[in-house]
Amino acid sequence: MLNFKKVAVGVFIVIFSFASNLVAEETWKIASLNWQPYSGAKLINQGNSIQKLRELLRKDGIRLIVEFYPWKRAQLKAKGDDFVGYFPAWPEEVTEGFFASPIIDMSEIGILKHSQSDVSFSDVDELFKKYHVGIVKTYAYPKVIDDAMKKYPDHVEGAISEVALLKKLSAGRHPVAITDPNVMLYLAENSGNSETELIEVIMEKELVIAFRNGKDNQQRMKLLQRLLAQ
């Protein structure tokens, strides 16, 4: 004969444990952009950098939700209280109202050219002095590039995205472009474009989370530092 008292206690324990797990599970929601291969709504695991962050947070049982937008819109959306922030960002792209996390991943900045272009230069300053240079105008470039852009504004050719930048470079609108070569070459390969070549990598760049300012994110920052130190 069933002991209904024991059954009831057992059911209560199962329900209580399930409810406790639901309460304990934390969710981080971030805004991101389609920046393949680092991040992308249609990529496996939503991109290499998103995967690294997701696996890192999984160590502490944290669930990661990512919403993808054009870059400027992603930065605006991340101001909402339901968002932790935006990622992946170069440190220069951590805007007012946000603070930078430790390094989650690494990217690169390089100079690319149309295969038909004959390009020679000694440094970034001379590159902008001699040529019209394509850039993504929604990005905040490192100081050495930003200084050259300000010095030779008439030689700066802005594009709204990496895709638009690739199209302009391929069409000969400008002989060279500066951006992450991994992104441009990924897009070129997947669009059947064989006319885009990497000249050189200028620097490696850190990728961080731009945390929205707030006490809740200060605690998340400490948790992230602990996870990265493990």
C-alpha positions, 0 to 999 in steps of 0.5 A: 500500500502506498505511503501517501505522506512519503509520496507527497514529501517526495513530490514536494522535494522534486518541485522545490528543487526544480523551482530552486534551479529556475531561480538560481539560473542567471541570464545575460542578454547582450546586443551584438552585430553580424561581424562574421566570423566573430559574431553572427545570427546565422553562424554556428554557435552565433560566431567564434567570440559569442561561443567563447563568451557562452562557454565561459558563462556556462561554467557558472550556470549562466545562460547567454541570450544574444540579439543581433542589430546593426552596430549603432542600433546594438549600442543603443539597445544595450542601454536598456535595463534588460541588456547587460551590454554589447559585445564584441567591441574594441575598447575604443568602442566602449561609449559613455554610459558603459565600461569595459570588461576584461578581454574575452577574445582577440581580433585584428586590424589590417590593410586590404586592397583590390587585387588590381591596385598597386599600393605602397606605403611606409606607415598608416599616415602615408597610406592616408596621404597617398590613397583614398582609404575605405573604413567602416564609419560606425566603428571607433578605430584605434588612435593611430588610424583615427589621427590619420583619418582626421589629418586627411579627411578628404581621403576617407571613404566611409561605408555603413558596414563591412559588406558595403566596404567590401562592395566599394573595394571590389568596385574600385571606389577606393584602392585600399581599406582598413578593417578586420581582415578576418571579417573582410576575407570571410565575406569575400570568400562567401560571396565568391570575391577573389579580388580582395587581398590582405596587405598587412595586419597592423595590430591585434585588438582586444574584444570586450563586453561593453557593460552598461553602467549599473550596480548589477553589472559591477557584480557581473564584472567581478564574476567574469573576472573570477571565471577568466582567472580559473 
